[in-house]
Amino acid sequence: MDHVEEIEAAIDRLSPDEFRRISEWFRLRDQEQWDQQLDRDSLSGKLDFLFDEVEDESKRGLLREWPPAK
């Protein structure tokens, strides 16, 4: 049995409250890793093309307010 299978088996034995807690821990950890990757990509310039697209679309009058005004 590998580590993942051991973890899966342990998760299957959790109470509903323990399962909720570990689920929340995973959600927060996943979000933290996503945020860190986004920061790395932004600092490295990988996302600069987005600024270029926005600037181009703004000059062409293609941008709309979000959320739309009521």
N, C-alpha and C positions, 0 to 999 in steps of 0.2 A: 504494500500500500504506500503510495507516495504522499507527500505533504498535502497536496490539494485534496486528495481523497480523505485523508485524516481530518482536515478542516471541514469538509463537507459532512462527514459523519458526525463531527462535534456539533455543527450547526443544526443538524437534524435532531439532536438531543436537547436543544435549548428550549426553555419555556417561552411562551409568547412574549413576555416582557423582555427576556434576554435577547430574543430574536429581534425585537423592535430596536433595542439598544445597539446591537451589532449592525443592523441595517442602517441606522442613523450614522454610526461611525463610518461605515463604508461610503455612504452618500457624501459625508463631509470630507473624507479623505479623497474621494474621486474629484470633488469640486476643487479642493486645494491643488491637486495635481494638474487639473485643467487650467486653473488660474496661473500656476507657475509656468506651464507650457506657453500660455498666451503671452505672459510677460517676456519669456525668452524669445519667442518669435517676434514680438514687437521691438524689443531692444536690438535684435539682430537685423532688423530691416525687412524681414519676411512679409510684413503686413503693409509696407509702404505703398504697395500698389492700390490698396483700398483708399488711401488718402488721395492718390492721383485720380482714381475713378470718381470720387466725390467731387473733387475740384472741377473735373471735366464736366460732370453732369450738372453741377451748380452753374457753371458758365453757360451751359446750353439751356438752362431753365427747366431741367427735368426733375428736380427734387421737389418732393411734397412734404408737408408737415406731418410728423407722426408723433402721437396719434393724430388723426385728422381732426381739425377744429369742428365743433358741432354747430 
